[in-house]
Amino acid sequence: MEDVNDSIQNAGLAPAGQGAASSNGRGGAGAAGGVQSIERAFDLLEMLADAGGALGLSELSTVSGLPLPTVHRLMRTLVNRGYVRQEASRRYTLGSRLIRLGEISSQMLGTWLRPFLAQLVRLTGETANLAMLDGDEVVYIAQVPSPHSMRMFTEPGRRVQPHCTAVGKALLAQLPPGEARALLERDGMPAYTPTTITDPDLLIAHLEVIRKQGYAIDEGEQEIGVRCFAVAVPDAPGSLAISTSGPQTRMTDDAAARIVPALKRTAREISETIAAEGAG
């Protein structure tokens, strides 16, 4: 969650297998002139990510629709390059070499989408943030500060638990209730302020409200005196959300009537931009 500062600031994105199954041949041309073997390799990586854990060779073959020898050859190449790791059980998991790519990708995504945050600041007058769900944590990847002397500041790269932030709750609301509950139970729900929601049943019910109204609010749940509004970016390839944050004295219900529509509009624009880039 963002930290209040006055004179000093404190640091306070169809199953992949469908595409693979529709291809045939080895290393030839894929969809829209792509290289088929590369497309298949990325399909397999996405299957591992979607599975949220390890998959065996036969499972990958079944989900992808590819023959076992083809899957084995592709996975062996990915293992050799460090993008996939093979466990002692012979099952495959995502490899550590992807971490660096993900970190750089997040930084570039933040830079690319920063103009949308600047536009949000101009519309609302408050600090704008871009965050994503990375594993069980929320990581802030970009911020444009408010022009006010008293404003929020969050260092890009900062990680927080999702249950006590507006962006975190907006992102949790995008998950199936079972997945959201499992995440909360894995990491717990510590209280940071007297208003932090620490009961998983209460938060799961709250997520349904967020889904219906289309935005989340942080009522000083991470930092006392700070109020935030957040919305998820629709149809993003990863779990993205944007928020505005500021002192409760400025982030009133009257302000929400102006800020929330601006957030929703900006989120749609970000979604359309990302979709256009992918189509290009």
Secondary structure by P-SEA (a helix, b strand, c coil): cbbbbccccccccccaaaaaaacccccccccccccaaaaaaaaaaaaaaaacccccaaaaaaaacccaaaaaaaaaaaaaaccccccccccccccccaaaaaaaaaaaaaaaaaaaaaaaaaaccbbbbbbbbcccbbbbcbbbbccccbbbbbcccbbbbccccaaaaaaaaaccaaaaaaaaaacccccccccccccaaaaaaaaaaaaaaccccccccccccbbbbbbcccccccccccccccccccccaaaaaacaaaaaaaaaaaaaaaaaaaac
